[in-house]
Amino acid sequence: MPYLVRPLFSGPLDLVGDVHGGLSHLQSLFEKLGYDPQGHHPSRRLIFLGDLVDRGEDSPGVIQLVRSLVNENRAQCVMGNHELNLLLGKERPGNEWFYGKEQFLEDPHQLLPQKLLPSSLQSQVEQFFNSLPLALEREDLRVVHACWDSSSINELREQKEAAVFLRERNKINKAPILATNDRTLRALIDQNENPVKVVTSGLEQAHKGPPFVAGGKQRKTTRVAWWAGYKDPQAVVFGHYWRSRTPLERLSVVPSPFGDEDNPFSPLGPLNNAWCVDFSNGHRAEEALRRPERRDTVACLAALRWPEQEFVLA
Ligand SMILES: [Mn+2]
């Protein structure tokens, strides 16, 4: 089994943000990018930024499509926190499909239409997730789901299995966590001192303000805008952070690390070489149910073309 940090494809790329089960959105993105319905292009290849699954209409279908592209060497995909949670056997709001169960909004009559996974296919899906790298790199470009933190990435260069290494670090972190009664500090050690968690769900800091609920858990910590301190010459492309194409109409309850005034299509960081490509497709099915009167959803699926540095939305 190869290491968790691997070489990124050479040549022109289309880097696809968090799909979250939106198979039809992925197909329309392919069309806009000039790929055929199978995801083939005569001169370009696809990079998926992780969080292929959960919340959308057809997570099994997205996995099937991306897995065959990866096998044909036409795509690469890094692991997101949603794949990681399933590998760890965690049940979270949005991943009911994997366990063969329906997902409802708070109102139990609001069923989110989703394809469910037959239990006979669970181990196949786990096998695919377990084969994914955590980061990809080449001379001019780096790819990760949530956060390019050099010391975390360097530790991952010597590791081969994300779930195994995550559990190893959980054990090591147990003593410092038990040594404090401060619940915020405990949460920060648990997250920031675990390289697998850092790269798949980002660095965190103490949250100033009332606690909020996200992913079914009460949070006392919030996401760090790590790209604001990213000064490496290599460009970095990532997903995870729920951008909105219209920043004043954010959908996520998670406090935004971008601020209200950001232009979501301009590069981030002091060197203008960090790019977030997650445009909240994970909120799309819920948004369509909650606001049926709107023709267009705020949430969408995005790709960043490289080297063109152009966004394409679907
Ligand atoms: Mn994510």
Residues whose N, C-alpha, C, O or C-beta is under 5 A from the ligand:
A	BS01	MN	D51 G80 N81 T200 H240
